[in-house]
Amino acid sequence: MDWQGPISSVWRVRSRLVDPVQGLVNWREMAACRDTDPDLFFPNGIGMASQVQSDRAKAVCHGCLVVDRCLSFALTSGQDEGIWGGLTPEERQQSRRSLGQPQSASGPTHSVPVSQSA
């Protein structure tokens, strides 16, 4: 019997959120930005237009349930570009300084945006 009630729907969603190897919820699947154009989080240019774009990206982060995990990922993996965890590269650099971390972690400098990852 193939029951398609609410529990079945929840199970399908949960099974997509759980990492089959680690058995943990994939924070990227819960991110508020998962369906947002990733370009929003990588402002280009200078001046007011770039600031407005950064503010729009930060507004998405502000309502995110996993903003802390996103910021932790950015800090530990060396994301030197884009808005991650609601912070700009400059703000993350200040955060690294206050935590006593190197100015640029040894990880990659650019990663696939959350909304494009599987």
C-alpha positions, 0 to 999 in steps of 0.5 A, spaced: 500 500 500 502 506 497 500 511 502 501 519 500 499 522 507 502 527 511 507 523 514 509 520 507 511 527 505 515 529 511 519 523 510 521 524 503 523 531 505 527 529 511 530 523 507 533 529 502 535 533 508 539 527 511 546 526 509 546 518 508 554 518 510 554 522 516 547 521 518 546 529 519 542 534 516 545 538 511 545 545 513 545 547 506 538 544 504 535 549 510 539 555 508 534 561 506 538 562 500 537 556 497 532 558 492 536 565 491 540 567 485 547 566 487 549 572 484 546 576 489 551 574 494 557 576 490 556 583 489 561 586 484 563 593 483 564 599 488 560 604 491 552 604 492 550 599 488 555 594 491 552 596 498 545 595 496 546 588 493 550 587 500 544 589 504 539 585 500 544 579 501 544 580 508 537 581 509 536 574 506 541 571 511 538 575 517 532 571 516 536 564 516 535 558 521 542 556 519 546 563 518 551 560 524 553 554 520 554 558 514 558 563 517 562 557 521 563 554 514 566 560 511 571 561 516 573 554 516 574 553 509 577 560 507 571 563 503 574 570 501 569 572 497 561 573 497 556 574 503 556 568 507 553 567 514 551 575 513 558 577 513 562 581 507 569 578 506 571 584 510 567 583 516 569 575 516 576 578 516 575 582 522 571 576 525 577 572 524 582 577 527 578 577 533 578 569 534 585 569 533 585 565 526 589 567 520 587 572 515 586 568 510 584 560 511 588 555 507 581 553 504 579 554 497 577 562 496 571 561 492 566 555 493 559 553 489 554 558 492 549 554 497 543 555 492 547 551 487 549 545 491 546 539 492 
